[in-house]
Amino acid sequence: MKPHEIVKYAVNVNQFTHLDDFQGMVTFVKRADELGYDKVRFVDHIVGVMVEKHPEMPYTPYTHKSRFYEVFTTMAYLAPQTSRIKLVTGVLGLPQRQTALVAKQAAQIDVLTGGRMLLGVGLGYNSTEFAALETEFKTRARRFEEQLDVLRMLWTQEVVHFEGAFHKLDWVNVNPLPVQQPIPIWIGAGRTEAPVPVDAVLNRIGRKGDGWCPLFRIPDGAETLDAPAQEAIAKVNAAAVEAGRDPTTIALELGLYPDGKSRAQVHDEIAALHALGSEHLHVRFAGKTAKEQIDSLHRFMDLVR
């Protein structure tokens, strides 16, 4: 089978956070939709941080100078301008937000797009952002797990009655409900400089995720992922089995960096990543302008088709 017949391709608009070119980003998304890409990711940060004032903060490529278009508002704007591509939060800092509000916003996007919403979520890593949003950083992992359950309840039940450690829902609902029952939740994990998540995160993905999107990539000159990344995939699958789930039902999306590579190299990498269980690939382009990013959309599809 040909590469485009065995995997689905996602792209992102991360580079546009460094550009003053909103219309270029819109054109990029519309072109990805026309070319048959499966998903487009939108980076989420509600506030930017002046990193030089926070030497204690983990490394981040995003600062107070980055342009963060609010994800749900942006998706609503793009919903009528696209027809096939899935719109993905990539990834939403879930514990920073009110759960019921996220449920309402995501359900609304799913209705507007006719079922093309995918909620990518993560724990968040920046305590400064949590403080700005008046949310608790230290308890974010426990709250995150309960949030996943609450979201699915709100998306699938006429009314919800639930009391947990972090939520009290006293016969409430979101209406209209989303088209998808429920909206898929994919979990993002790891950092660029430390892409392999800790075991607790891998276990959570296996127990709770509909899919996951780690930052693994094939090292330059290698034929497949390195051993720690492959071990992480195995741990997620094992956690799923232990939780009584079929690991093949948990979608896996791995990274592909095609710039500067030949058709044969790209095809070989796609085959190697697919062999590890990835039926979704996150294609990352290095272009620094809207034109370069859009040209890359076309060039990649020419390579795989």
N, C-alpha and C positions, 0 to 999 in steps of 0.2 A: 504494500500500500504506500501511497505517497504521503509525505509528512503532514500535509494539511488534512489528510483523511484520518489520521490517528490521534491528533491532538488539537486542542483549541488554544487560540492565542489571545493573551491580554497585553495591553499597553498601559502606560500611565502618563499623566500630565505633570509629573514632578518637576521637570525642567522649567515649566512655565512659572513656578514660584519665584524663579530668579529673573524673570522677564516682565517688562511692562507691556504685555501684548495679550490682552484678554481675547480679542477677536482672533488672534493667531491660535490660541488654545481652542476656541470654538471650532475653527476650521479643521484643526487636527482631529478633534473628536468626530466631527461629521465625516471626514475623510476615512477615519478608521471604521466607522459604521458602514460606509459605502463599500469599502474593500473587504468586508467580511470578518474583521476581528471580532472575537467573542465578547471581550470585556474591556472597559477602560476604568482605570483606578484614579481616584481623586484623593490627594494627600489631605490629612486633617490636622490642623493645629488652630485652636481658637485664638490664642494669643501668641505673638512672637516674643522672644526673650533676647535682651541685650547680653550676649554670652560673655563679653569681657567683664561684666559686672558680677558674673557667677562662675568663678574658677572651680567651684566644687561640682559643677554640672557635668554630666556625661557629654561626650562629643555629640554634636548635632550639626548636620549640614544646613539647618534652617535657623534663622536669626530674626531679629526685629525688622530686618530689611526685606525678608521674604514676603511674597504676596500670597496670602492664604485666602482663597475664595471659599467661603463657607460652603461645606459640601452639599448639604441638602438643598440650599437655595440654588446652587449651581446646577445640581441635577434637575431641579424643577424647571429651570430655564432651558436646559438641554433636552428635556423629555420630548417636546413636540418637534425638535429639530433632528431627532434620530428615530430610527425605526426598528433596528434589530439588536444593536449592541447593548450589553448589560452595563449598567452604571453601578460602580463599586466604590464603597468607602474604603480607602486603602492606605492605612487603616484608621478607624475611628478610635480615639482615646475614650473607650466606653466608661470607665469609672469616673471620668471627669464630668459626665453628663447625667441628667435626670433620666431614669430608665423609661418612665412612661412617656416622656417627651420624645425620646429616641424612637420608641415604638410607634408613636403617632406620626413622626416625620418620615420614618422609613415606610410605613404603611401608605402614606400619601404619595410618596414617590413610586411605590409599586403600582398603585392605582393609576397614576398619571402615565406610566410607561407601559401599562398592560402586562405587568409581571416581569419587568426587567431589572428589578432592584436586587442587589446582593450586598449584604452587610458584612464588611470586613472589620474586625474589631481587635483591639489589643489592650494591654494593661496600661500603657503609657510609661514613660521613663523619667519624666522631668518634674521634680517636686515643685519647681517654681511655677509651672503652669497650673498644677493642682491648687497651689495656694491662691493664685489669681482667680481661679474659678470656685474658690471656697469649698473645695472637696478634700477628702482625707487621702493622703498618699500611702500611709502605712497599711491601711486595711484594703487596698485596692484589689488585691488578688481574691480575697474572700467575697468582696462585694461583686466583683466581675462574674464569678461563678453563679451567684444568685441572680444577677442581671440577665444572664443567658436564659435561665428558666422563666423569669418574669416576662421577658420579651416574647418568648414563644407562647406563653399563656395569653398575653394581650393580643397576639396576632391570630389566635385560633379559637378563642372562647367568646361567647356572646357577652358574658360578664365575668369578672375575675374576683374571687374572694381569696386572699392570700396574706399571710403574715409570716415574715422571715426575720432574719437578723438585721436586714437593711431596708426592707420594704413592708408597707402595710397598704394593701389594696382592699378596700371595703366595698365590694360589689360595684366595681367600676369597669369601664371598657374603653376601647378606641373604636370609633365608627366613622367612616367605613373601614372594614377589615381589609387587609391586603389581598391581592389576587392570589399570590402564592400562600399556601397554608402548610407551614409557615414560610416566611422569607428565609432563604439559606443564610446561615451565619458561618463565615470563615474566620479562623483565628490567625492573626499575624504574630510572629514571634521572632526574637533575635534582633541583633543590631548589625549594621554593616561591618563593624570591626570585631564583632563576636557573634557570628551568624547561628551558631548551634545553641538552641535554648537549653536551659537547665531541665533536669528530669521532671520536676514538678509541672512545668509548662507543657512538656511533651505528654505527660500523663493526662493533663486537663484536656488537651486537644483530642486525645483518643477517647475520652469519656464524653466530651461535650460538643466537639466541633462537627459541623457538616462538611467542612473542608479546612485546609490550612495552607498558608502561603509563606514558607520560610524564605530566607535570603540566600539559600544555597546556590552555588554555581560550580560548573566544572572548571577547575584551575587551568590556566593557560598551559597547553602542552599535554594535559592529561586526557584520558579517554572516558572518564566517568567521575562522579563525585568522590571526594576523599572519604576515608573511613569514618570520621566522626559524623559527617552528614548522613551517611548510609545507616550508621548505628542509630541516629536520631529517628529516621524513618521507621526502622524496625521497632523502636520503643513506642512510637505512637500506635503502630499496628498491634503491638502486644497489649497496650493499655486498652485499646478498643475491644480486643478479644476478651480480656478480663472483665470488662464492663458489659459483656454480652452483646457486643456490636460486631457487625461484619466490617472489617477494616477496608474492604474494597468499596464500601459505600461512602467513605470519607475522602473527598476530593483532595488531590495534592497538586499544587501549582509551583513548579520550580522555575528558576531564572535562566534566561538565555540571552547572551550578549553577542549579537551577530556582526557588529560593525568590524570591518576589516577582514572578515573571514570569507573563504570561498564557499561556493554552493555545496561542495562535498563535505567541508568541515561543518557547515550548519546542519546538513542532513545527518551526519554522524552524531552530532551532539543531541539532536532531536531524538534519534533512535536510542541513544544511551539513557537520556532522561526518561523516555517513555518506558524503557525496560525496568526502571526503578519504580514504576507505578504512577508516573505523572502523566495524566491525560490533559493537563492544562500547563501552558508555558507562559511565563511573564517575560515578554520581549522588551529589553531595555536598550534604548538608543542613546548615543553619546552626543548627538547634535546640540549645539548651543543656541540655536535660533529656531523660530517656528518653521521657517523654510527647511532647515536641515532635518528637523524632526519629521515633518510631513514627507520630505523626500525619502526618509528612512522607512516610513510606512509602506511606500510603493516598492522600494528596493527589496525589503524583506519578503513581501508577498511574491515578487518576481522570483526570489530564490527558492521558495518552498512550493510554488505552483508551476 
